[in-house]
């Protein structure tokens, strides 16, 4: 998307000032740049932290949903996909 906005081939070098302007423009169109006049940009975005739970907590969750629960092994237990939760 950035390469297209710059009219450049992906992986090619571009002027840093042009890259900055293009990134700000792309993000502004998505409501990701704070704009005092646009109340839709006043949010904090969607930032998820994937929680790590014990095996017992994971087993209870998996039993309660009756289906596959996206998960990943973690040193302290089981990491869940926060976006899925």
C-alpha positions in Angstrom: 0.0 0.0 0.0 2.9 2.3 0.9 4.8 1.5 -2.3 1.6 2.2 -4.4 1.1 5.5 -2.6 4.7 6.5 -3.4 4.5 5.2 -7.0 7.5 3.0 -6.2 8.4 -0.6 -6.6 8.2 -2.6 -3.3 11.6 -2.9 -1.7 13.1 0.2 -3.5 14.5 3.1 -1.5 12.5 6.3 -1.3 13.0 9.8 0.1 12.4 9.7 3.9 10.3 12.9 3.8 8.1 11.4 1.0 7.8 8.2 3.0 6.7 10.1 6.1 4.2 12.1 4.2 2.7 9.0 2.6 2.5 7.1 5.8 0.8 10.0 7.6 -1.6 10.3 4.7 -2.5 6.6 4.6 -2.9 6.5 8.4 -5.0 9.7 8.4 -7.4 8.1 5.9 -7.8 5.2 8.3 -8.4 7.5 11.3 -5.1 6.6 12.8 -3.7 10.2 13.1 -5.0 12.5 15.8 -7.0 15.3 14.3 -8.6 17.8 16.6 -11.4 18.4 14.1 -12.2 14.7 13.7 -13.5 13.0 16.9 -13.2 9.6 15.2 -9.4 9.9 15.7 -9.6 10.4 19.4 -9.6 6.6 20.2 -6.6 4.6 21.4 -6.8 2.2 18.5 -7.1 -1.6 18.8 -4.1 -2.9 20.7 -4.4 -6.4 22.0 -2.1 -8.2 24.5 -2.4 -11.9 24.1 -3.0 -13.3 27.6 -1.1 -16.3 29.0 -3.3 -18.5 31.1 -2.7 -21.7 33.1 -3.4 -25.1 31.4 -6.4 -25.5 33.7 -7.8 -22.1 32.7 -7.3 -23.0 29.1 -9.0 -26.3 29.5 -12.1 -24.7 31.1 -12.3 -22.1 28.3 -12.0 -24.8 25.6 -14.7 -26.8 27.2 -17.0 -23.8 27.5 -16.8 -22.8 23.8 -17.2 -26.3 22.4 -14.8 -25.7 19.6 -11.2 -25.0 18.7 -9.5 -22.2 20.6 -6.5 -20.6 19.0 -3.6 -21.1 21.3 0.2 -21.2 21.4 2.5 -22.8 23.9 4.1 -20.4 26.4 6.7 -20.9 29.1 4.2 -20.1 31.8 1.1 -21.8 30.4 -0.9 -21.3 27.2 -1.0 -18.1 25.2 -4.5 -17.1 23.8 -5.2 -15.0 20.8 -6.7 -11.8 22.3 -8.3 -10.9 19.0 -10.2 -14.2 19.0 -11.4 -13.6 22.6 
